[in-house]
Amino acid sequence: RPVPRTHPSRSMAISSASFAQLEIGVNGNLATTWLLNNNVSDQGENLNPVFSTGFAGGVLGTFFFTSTIGVGAELNFSSVNQKYDGNITDQMSFDAKDAVNYFQVPILLKLKTPSGFYFEIGPALNFLSSAKGEAQSSPADPDFDYSGRNIKTGLSTSVTGLLFGFGGRFPVTQHLVITAGLRFDYGLTDATEEQTQTEFTQNLLDENMGVAATFAHLDQQSNFSYEKTTMVTGGIQIGLLYAIGKKQKEESK
């Protein structure tokens, strides 16, 4: 009795459909955040970056086209904070903070294993939405202190980063999964914008720049000399995912 043959294209469609799965959900990230610049690092006791934290969170969707490999996209709100302290004179010190907010769009290759491990990597596009700055001197000097200052001037309107993360997947129900792990974002493009000396001087007079943009243009001797600023974040990532569709077993007849 002849054995019926399955048409090749139909076989491929069944195989593909048997692995198709869409995951949608929400995620949140609590991270240490840094705006790193060689000029800032060279200022000595006059200016010191201080450990700072920020938050990122939003919605996501991932299409798994095999049982282990998928591609996902996210839309997140991301806050990158950088605190500073230092000395204005021998008798006066200060504390300052640049609070920079972005709309973040990661496009990620995602891998998962049956044991529950996951890994993700891909570009993250960060679009500047707002930036506020504050500084307080001790003893207080009203000519130096400020709060709620708009400091978008001197910051790049977008920053492209390389994002990667890893952790565990913990099933709650057949369709609901909690994820917990670590996530890091390293800025590949400049987080501040290089200005001409004339533009920089005018912006200083207009008082519309924060610490990061200001000292990106000043070396240790306060000479005009620009250095690139690198945005770096890293911290704990938590997600809640809902799976639509599931791996189906092929029936043999």
RODO-2510 file (C-alpha; in nm, 4 decimals, decimal comma):
residues 253
     n   res          X          Y          Z
     1     r     0,0000     0,0000     0,0000
     2     p     0,1621     0,3326    -0,1035
     3     v     0,2479     0,5809     0,1737
     4     p     0,0974     0,9260     0,1087
     5     r     0,3530     1,2026     0,0815
     6     t     0,3201     1,5395     0,2438
     7     h     0,3781     1,8327     0,0125
     8     p     0,7107     2,0018     0,1103
     9     s     0,5635     2,3530     0,1442
    10     r     0,2820     2,2225     0,3641
    11     s     0,5336     2,0378     0,5841
    12     m     0,7340     2,3559     0,6327
    13     a     0,4197     2,5518     0,7240
    14     i     0,3245     2,2936     0,9875
    15     s     0,6755     2,2982     1,1326
    16     s     0,6798     2,6772     1,1451
    17     a     0,3329     2,7022     1,2996
    18     s     0,4203     2,4441     1,5622
    19     f     0,6759     2,6833     1,7137
    20     a     0,5056     3,0213     1,6595
    21     q     0,4475     3,2081     1,9845
    22     l     0,3932     3,5727     2,0744
    23     e     0,4765     3,7082     2,4183
    24     i     0,3474     4,0464     2,5325
    25     g     0,4024     4,2089     2,8683
    26     v     0,5489     4,4781     3,0860
    27     n     0,8954     4,5203     3,2327
    28     g     1,0784     4,7356     3,4845
    29     n     1,4437     4,8022     3,5520
    30     l     1,6183     4,9578     3,8525
    31     a     1,9761     5,0398     3,7583
    32     t     2,2851     5,2349     3,8401
    33     t     2,3271     5,5054     3,5740
    34     w     2,6381     5,6937     3,4617
    35     l     2,7345     5,9731     3,2224
    36     l     3,1068     5,9034     3,1840
    37     n     3,3478     6,1638     3,0480
    38     n     3,7268     6,1896     3,0621
    39     n     3,7128     6,5631     3,1334
    40     v     3,4945     6,5008     3,4383
    41     s     3,7237     6,2234     3,5606
    42     d     4,0273     6,4528     3,5294
    43     q     3,8833     6,7307     3,7471
    44     g     4,0125     6,5747     4,0710
    45     e     3,8469     6,6963     4,3913
    46     n     3,6826     6,9828     4,2025
    47     l     3,4275     6,7464     4,0495
    48     n     3,3429     6,3831     4,1280
    49     p     3,0747     6,1622     3,9697
    50     v     2,8692     5,9990     4,2459
    51     f     2,6855     5,6656     4,2411
    52     s     2,3400     5,7319     4,0947
    53     t     2,0303     5,5274     4,0165
    54     g     1,7563     5,5471     3,7560
    55     f     1,4494     5,3577     3,6396
    56     a     1,3341     5,2190     3,3064
    57     g     1,0070     5,0480     3,2289
    58     g     0,7427     4,9968     2,9644
    59     v     0,5743     4,7456     2,7355
    60     l     0,7197     4,4743     2,5134
    61     g     0,6392     4,2130     2,2549
    62     t     0,8468     3,9157     2,1394
    63     f     0,7797     3,6766     1,8538
    64     f     0,9433     3,3357     1,8996
    65     f     0,9740     3,1656     1,5630
    66     t     1,1347     2,8576     1,7180
    67     s     1,1068     2,7132     2,0670
    68     t     1,4257     2,8955     2,1717
    69     i     1,4848     3,1938     1,9388
    70     g     1,2823     3,5124     1,9017
    71     v     1,2962     3,8816     1,8169
    72     g     1,1425     4,1434     2,0425
    73     a     1,0765     4,5168     2,0586
    74     e     1,0078     4,7385     2,3591
    75     l     0,8827     5,0905     2,4249
    76     n     1,0236     5,2160     2,7534
    77     f     1,0554     5,5335     2,9551
    78     s     1,4118     5,5568     3,0851
    79     s     1,5582     5,7933     3,3443
    80     v     1,9366     5,8367     3,3486
    81     n     2,0586     6,0294     3,6526
    82     q     2,4102     6,1459     3,7280
    83     k     2,4989     6,2984     4,0651
    84     y     2,8148     6,4977     4,1353
    85     d     2,9942     6,6550     4,4267
    86     g     3,3028     6,8714     4,4447
    87     n     3,4665     7,1909     4,5626
    88     i     3,4031     7,5419     4,4314
    89     t     3,6708     7,6914     4,6574
    90     d     3,8657     7,5685     4,9599
    91     q     3,5794     7,6912     5,1782
    92     m     3,2820     7,5986     4,9575
    93     s     3,1602     7,2590     4,8309
    94     f     2,8600     7,1594     4,6222
    95     d     2,6280     6,8747     4,5227
    96     a     2,4633     6,8566     4,1795
    97     k     2,2458     6,6294     3,9712
    98     d     2,1619     6,5931     3,6019
    99     a     1,8324     6,4050     3,5513
   100     v     1,7935     6,3026     3,1858
   101     n     1,4867     6,1217     3,0524
   102     y     1,4596     5,9200     2,7320
   103     f     1,2050     5,7244     2,5316
   104     q     1,3883     5,3974     2,4773
   105     v     1,3243     5,1515     2,1926
   106     p     1,5290     4,8280     2,2193
   107     i     1,5230     4,5777     1,9308
   108     l     1,6467     4,2499     2,0761
   109     l     1,7422     3,9004     1,9719
   110     k     1,6146     3,6758     2,2510
   111     l     1,7151     3,3216     2,3432
   112     k     1,5477     3,0957     2,5978
   113     t     1,6097     2,7399     2,7119
   114     p     1,3763     2,4684     2,8459
   115     s     1,5490     2,5006     3,1830
   116     g     1,4307     2,8617     3,2143
   117     f     1,7438     3,0615     3,1274
   118     y     1,7178     3,3593     2,8904
   119     f     1,9635     3,5870     2,7093
   120     e     1,8934     3,9032     2,5090
   121     i     2,1085     4,1366     2,2996
   122     g     2,0567     4,4145     2,0461
   123     p     2,0561     4,7894     1,9800
   124     a     1,8660     5,0308     2,2023
   125     l     1,7596     5,3678     2,0606
   126     n     1,7263     5,6376     2,3276
   127     f     1,5407     5,9553     2,2305
   128     l     1,5830     6,2574     2,4602
   129     s     1,2509     6,3701     2,6090
   130     s     1,3464     6,6013     2,8966
   131     a     1,6378     6,6975     3,1189
   132     k     1,6414     6,8872     3,4475
   133     g     1,9334     6,9925     3,6643
   134     e     1,9923     7,1047     4,0196
   135     a     2,2901     7,2195     4,2251
   136     q     2,3346     7,3285     4,5857
   137     s     2,6403     7,4834     4,7411
   138     s     2,7548     7,4681     5,1033
   139     p     2,7506     7,7295     5,2472
   140     a     2,4645     7,8344     5,0226
   141     d     2,5423     8,0756     4,7404
   142     p     2,2314     8,2006     4,5541
   143     d     2,4459     8,2966     4,2552
   144     f     2,5518     7,9309     4,2163
   145     d     2,2497     7,7299     4,3335
   146     y     1,9710     7,6275     4,0961
   147     s     1,6826     7,3793     4,0822
   148     g     1,4538     7,2579     3,8044
   149     r     1,6772     7,4060     3,5343
   150     n     1,6067     7,2924     3,1786
   151     i     1,9400     7,1418     3,0685
   152     k     1,8535     6,9846     2,7312
   153     t     2,0997     7,2210     2,5621
   154     g     2,4267     7,0399     2,5013
   155     l     2,2708     6,6917     2,5202
   156     s     2,2341     6,4709     2,2134
   157     t     1,8770     6,4306     2,0920
   158     s     1,9343     6,0553     2,0550
   159     v     2,1800     5,7973     2,1852
   160     t     2,2286     5,4528     2,0337
   161     g     2,3369     5,1870     2,2797
   162     l     2,4141     4,8170     2,2880
   163     l     2,1800     4,6427     2,5309
   164     f     2,2227     4,2933     2,6679
   165     g     2,0772     4,0973     2,9552
   166     f     2,0312     3,7521     3,1040
   167     g     1,8382     3,5800     3,3795
   168     g     1,5635     3,3303     3,4540
   169     r     1,2074     3,2623     3,3390
   170     f     0,9613     3,1406     3,6045
   171     p     0,6244     3,0027     3,4845
   172     v     0,3202     3,1027     3,6896
   173     t     0,0542     2,9426     3,4681
   174     q     0,0558     2,7820     3,1241
   175     h     0,0587     3,1277     2,9628
   176     l     0,1967     3,3593     3,2338
   177     v     0,5712     3,3952     3,3035
   178     i     0,7741     3,6115     3,5413
   179     t     1,1308     3,6992     3,4383
   180     a     1,4094     3,8241     3,6626
   181     g     1,7657     3,9029     3,5655
   182     l     2,0276     4,1662     3,4910
   183     r     2,0297     4,4176     3,2035
   184     f     2,3030     4,6500     3,0800
   185     d     2,3033     4,9325     2,8239
   186     y     2,6301     5,0770     2,6897
   187     g     2,6105     5,3952     2,4825
   188     l     2,7841     5,3649     2,1461
   189     t     2,7171     5,7247     2,0392
   190     d     2,7851     6,0504     2,2224
   191     a     2,5364     6,1508     2,4951
   192     t     2,6453     6,5167     2,4732
   193     e     2,6870     6,7430     2,1689
   194     e     3,0120     6,9145     2,0762
   195     q     2,9744     7,2924     2,0530
   196     t     3,1970     7,5641     1,9172
   197     q     3,3691     7,7794     2,1767
   198     t     3,1393     8,0699     2,0880
   199     e     2,8261     7,8541     2,1298
   200     f     2,9558     7,7099     2,4549
   201     t     3,0332     8,0523     2,6029
   202     q     2,6869     8,1811     2,5112
   203     n     2,5157     7,8779     2,6627
   204     l     2,7111     7,9255     2,9842
   205     l     2,5846     8,2844     2,9990
   206     d     2,2291     8,1650     2,9277
   207     e     2,2563     7,9084     3,2108
   208     n     2,0836     7,6327     3,0141
   209     m     2,3336     7,3479     3,0465
   210     g     2,3898     7,0865     3,3146
   211     v     2,7114     6,9559     3,4644
   212     a     2,7611     6,6808     3,2040
   213     a     2,7345     6,9098     2,9011
   214     t     2,9398     7,1858     3,0652
   215     f     3,2377     6,9785     3,1721
   216     a     3,2374     6,7753     2,8499
   217     h     3,3897     7,0968     2,7070
   218     l     3,6372     7,1864     2,9851
   219     d     3,9626     7,0136     3,0784
   220     q     4,1242     7,0144     3,4233
   221     q     4,2713     7,3618     3,3649
   222     s     3,9288     7,4924     3,2490
   223     n     4,0519     7,5164     2,8899
   224     f     3,8001     7,4604     2,6104
   225     s     3,8540     7,0965     2,5071
   226     y     3,5718     6,8600     2,4179
   227     e     3,5484     6,4928     2,5199
   228     k     3,2749     6,2414     2,4317
   229     t     3,0220     6,1412     2,7015
   230     t     2,9279     5,7733     2,7331
   231     m     2,5948     5,6711     2,8859
   232     v     2,6131     5,3443     3,0834
   233     t     2,3380     5,1723     3,2831
   234     g     2,3144     4,8356     3,4535
   235     g     2,0802     4,6765     3,7030
   236     i     1,7951     4,4416     3,7907
   237     q     1,5289     4,3643     3,5295
   238     i     1,1833     4,2265     3,6173
   239     g     0,9150     4,1323     3,3644
   240     l     0,5636     3,9907     3,3504
   241     l     0,4861     3,8136     3,0214
   242     y     0,1762     3,6570     2,8689
   243     a     0,2234     3,3982     2,5940
   244     i    -0,0233     3,3817     2,3061
   245     g    -0,0107     3,0472     2,1280
   246     k     0,2056     2,7553     2,2270
   247     k     0,4220     2,4819     2,0806
   248     q     0,2019     2,2158     1,9273
   249     k     0,2860     1,8498     1,8873
   250     e     0,2714     1,7103     1,5377
   251     e     0,0244     1,4254     1,5060
   252     s     0,1322     1,1060     1,3307
   253     k    -0,1222     0,9171     1,1272
***
